[in-house]
Amino acid sequence: MRARRSAPRGDYLSDALTLLTGWVQDGMEIRRTLPLDESQHAALTERIKVAADALQLRPQVRRQDGKTEIRVCADTDSALTAGEVTLAARIEDAYRKVVEAP
């Protein structure tokens, strides 16, 4: 019986990123720009803070030109990890909930 080989770590994360619509990888960071109003921005920022604290990550969230810009970066001199991709997925889920809220 042949041993099953797992996919290289980079391929696994790349595959996961392709499932996150709108997220762009640029070197050791992933980013997303969202069209939100001020109240949606505030709600999303709170949800991001909770998820980031749970994962012990520090994304950069800023408001510019009526849009919310989010950057999730790997630690200095390291590649993106499953933690950063997980945070992006949680942010994406929170974004959907914020824009669907009445």
Residue pairs with C-beta under 8 A, 6 or more apart in sequence:
7 15
10 79
12 82
13 80
13 81
13 82
13 85
14 25
16 82
16 85
16 89
17 23
17 25
17 30
17 85
17 88
19 89
20 30
20 85
20 88
20 89
20 92
21 92
22 32
22 33
22 34
22 92
23 30
23 31
23 32
23 88
23 92
24 30
24 31
24 32
25 80
28 73
28 74
28 78
28 79
28 80
29 71
29 72
29 73
29 74
29 80
30 71
30 72
30 80
30 84
30 85
30 88
31 69
31 70
31 71
31 72
32 69
32 70
32 88
32 91
32 92
33 67
33 68
33 69
33 70
34 44
34 67
34 68
34 69
34 70
34 95
35 66
35 67
36 44
36 67
36 68
36 98
36 99
37 66
38 63
40 68
40 98
40 99
41 63
41 68
43 98
43 101
44 61
44 68
44 91
44 94
44 95
44 98
45 61
45 68
47 91
47 94
47 97
47 98
48 59
48 61
48 70
48 91
48 94
51 87
51 90
51 91
51 94
52 58
52 59
52 87
55 83
55 86
55 87
55 90
56 83
57 72
57 83
57 84
57 87
59 70
59 71
59 72
59 73
59 87
59 91
60 69
60 70
60 71
60 72
60 73
61 68
61 69
61 70
62 68
62 69
63 69
70 91
72 84
72 87
72 88
72 91
73 84
74 80
74 81
74 84
